[in-house]
Amino acid sequence: RALPKRPVSVHGSNSQQPSGSSSSSSSSSSSRANDATASGSREWHSAGSSSSRSDAAAGGDGSLDAGIDVSGLPVVPEFDDPAWLVQDTWRDVPYDWATLLENVLDASHVPFTHHKSISSRDTVGAYDMRLTQQVSAAGFEGAWATGPRAGALGPQETAFVAPCLMLHKIDAQRRGYESMVVVYAVPVGPGKCRLLNRNAFKFTGGGLAAQLPALLMKAVPGWAVHLGTQVPLEDDQIFLHYGEAELVAAQGRGKVAAQAYYMPSPADTYVVAFRSWIRHQGGGGPFGDVGRPEYS
């Protein structure tokens, strides 16, 4: 199953970087992302199901030394396996946590928004998404039978683990690897959030076919990882910031997302499900009505 189930393990300091900055690193440990997620999630306790969260906790008592309860943080147990190579980045972005999650759930935007950076409009296949686990307080799961790049990478599985985690997983065994894109959207304020992104690969071929890509990935310096991970964020930023303003204006006029958006195709399946979760299970999000003046 895609849904993470194990407790988080948090180590290290509580040092902070200036707001508006970003950072990247390569790692096979989940602790750094968990630390930053805890700082943003403590103020929003959504009605998530216990099936997607753990009652155990770091240190055995459900709290960090600093008094932050981390027992409900969803984590990715696959990353406990050192064979997974993880590149981490975080960044404060000028749009809402819901806009961020909606964007990363919407795979159909990738070849258009990210043309010639991480994708191409020339490799667009069928966006035949469907839900494999219906929307509940815990989130939902889905499958994309064709998968990215017109099926070249194989099918993709997706999970939204309420309230803040999204992950895509591709089992490209025929190409010698598995990959995961993991995004935590940490609410900071109305129209602002912190992105925690973990891009991970597990090379599964035998001998040099598996060892060489792993060695090359480990050899990439941190500054190069940082520069590379910022490119798609820059592609998205202007569209998401101003698109969110249009949605907020529509919601200020009493429309819900299903009325403000035009979502007629299977490509919209995950966005429809996510917006349904916000409205019916998520209490409107941590800040309530997004039509409030604070969003303008």
N, C-alpha and C positions, 0 to 999 in steps of 0.2 A: 504493500500500500504506500501511497505517496504521503499520507498524513504523518507528520512527525509526532512522536509519542513520548520521547524520553526527556527527563529533566535537564535543565540547563546547568552547566558547570562554569562558574565565573571566577576568574582570577585576575590579578593585576591591579593597577592603580585606578583612581577616579579622576585622573587629569583630564582637562577639557581643552579643545582647540577653539579659536575664535569663531563666533557665529558667522555663517556665510562662507566658510572655508570648506575644503574637502581633503580627503586623505585616501591613500590606496596602499595595499600591501599584498604579498603572496603568502599563503598560510595553509596548513591542513588542520588548524584548530578553530573551534567555533566560539571561543570565549570572548574575543574582542567585539564581535557583532552583538553577542548577548548583552555585554556591558552597556553598550550604547542604547540598545532597545529598551532595557530596563528603565533608563532615565526618562524616556518619553512615555512609556506605557503605564506608569504607576498612577496617572491621573485619570485613566479611562478604564473602568472595569465593565466590559461588555458582557452580555449574557451568553457566553460561549459554553458549549457542552464540555463536560469533563472528558469525553472520548478523545478530544484533540488537545488536551492539556494534561500536564502531570501534576499530581499532588505532592510528589517528592520535590526536594529543593536542594540548592547548593548549601553545603554545610549541614544539611539534615533538618533545618528548622524552617525552610521556606523563605529565608531572608538573607540578604547580603549583610556584611558587617556594618554598612552604612544605613541599614534599616529599610532597604528597598525590597519589597516582596517580588521574587522572581519565579514563584512556583507555577504561575500560569503561562510563562513564556513558551511559545512553540519553537522547537528546535529541529534540526535535520539530523537524525541519527546516523545517516550514511557518512557524515563528515567525521565520525569517530574512526573510520577506516583510513589509515594513513595513505592508502593507494589513491584516495581522492586528493587532487591538487586544487587548491582554492585560491582565487584572487579576490581580495576584498577591497571595496571602496565605500566611502560614505560622502555625502554632500547635502548641504542644506539647500533646498530648492524653493522658488517663489510660487508654489501652488499647493493645493490642499492634499492631505494624505489620500483622500478618496480619488482625486484626479490622478495621482501617481499610480495607485493600484489599478484603476480603470485602464490606464495606458499600458501597463505591463501585462495585464490580462488580455488585452486586445492585440493578438499576434498579427492581425491583418494590416495594422499600420506600418509594420516593420519595413517591407520592401518599398513603401512609398516615402515615408518620412526619412528613412535611413538609406535611401538609394545612394550607392557609391561610397557609403561609409562602412556599414556592416552588412548591407544587403543589396538587392538589385530588383528593379521593377521588371526585369527580363525573366525572373524566375518566380513567377506568381502561379501557384497551383490552386487547388480547391480548398476552401476554408470550411471544411465539413466538421465543425465542432459539435459535440453533444455532451450533455451532462451524464456522468456515470454515477454520481452521488448527488441527489437533489439538495437544494438549498435548505439549510437548517441553521440553528444557532451556532453550530460548529464551523460552518462554512459550506463548501461544496467541492466536488471534483469533476474533472472532465477529460475527454480524450479527443484528439485531433487525428483522425485516421490517416490523412495525407501527410501531414507534417510540414515543416519549413522547407523552403527552396524547392517547391513543387514536388515534394516527396523524396528529394535526394538524400535526406538525413534519416528518413523513417518517421514513424508516428511519434507524436508528442503527448505526454500526459501532463495535466495541470491540476494544481490544488490551490484553493484559497482557504487558509486556516485562520478563522476569525480571531482577533479583529485586524491583524496587521501583516500577515505573512502570505506571500504568493510564491509558488515555485512551478517551474516548467522542467520536465525531465524527458530526455531523448535517449533511448537505448539504441545507439548506432553500432551494434556489434559487428555488422557487416563491414563497417568502416574502421573497426578496431578501437572504439571508445564509447563511453557513456558521458553525457553532459547534463548539468543542471544550472538553471538560472534561478537564484533565490533573492527575493526582494522583501525587506521589511520597510513598511511605511510608518514612521514614527510621528504622530501629530505633535506639532510645536505650537501652533496657533491657527486661527482662521486664515486660510489661504497660504499657510506655510507648513512645511514638513521636513523631516530629515530622512533621506534615503540611505538605507544600508543594503548594499548589493554584494552578493557572493556568486561569482562565476566559477564553476567547478568542472573538472574533467577527470575521468578515470580511464586510463588506457589499458585495454583488455587483450590486445594481441600478444602473441608469444615472442620471446627473444627481443631482438633489436627493434622490431616493429612497435613494441610497447615502451621500451627503455628510452629510445632516442627522443620521441616527442616529450616524454616526461622530463628528461634532462634539459631539453631546450626551454621548456616552460619554466623550470626552476631557475634557469640562467638569466631570465629576463629581469633587468634591474627594476626596483620599485618605481623609479621616476617614469620609466617607459610604460609600466602598468597604469600608473596614474594618468598619463597623457591619453593612453588608449581608451580608458574607461570614461573619460570626460567627453569624448566625441559624440556618442549617441545621446548623452544628456544635453549637450548643446543643440543637437538636431531637434530635440523635443521641446526645448524650454519655451520658445516663443509661442508655439502652437498651444501648449498646455496652459500657459499663463492667461492668454487672451481667450482661449476656448472656455476656460473655467469662468471667466467674467461673463460670457454669454449665458452659461448655465445658471450662474447665480442670479443674473437679471431675470431669466425666465422663472426661476423658483421664487424670486421676489414678487412675481405676478401670479403666484399660486400654482404654477405647473410643477409636476414631478418630473424626474429624469425621463421616464417613459414617454412623457408628452413633449418634452423639450428636445429629445433626440429622435432621429429617424433610424430605427434599428430593425430592418426587415429580413435579414439573412442569417444563416447559421454562423457566419463570422461574428455576429453580435451576441452569441449565446452567453459567453462569460460576462460581458458587460451587463446584459440584462439580469443575469443571476446576481451579480455583485450589487447592482443598484437595488434589487429586490431585498437582498440581505440588509443593506443599510436601512431601508425603509421599514422592514417588518421585524428584523431581529436585532439590528444594531442601534436602535433608538435614535436614528438620524445622525449618528456619529458623536464624537466627544464634545462637539461645540454646538450641537443642536441644529437649529434651522440655518442653513447656509445662505438664506436670503437676508440675513441680518446686516446692518450697516458695517460691522467689522470686516466684512468681506469686500467691501468696495474700495 
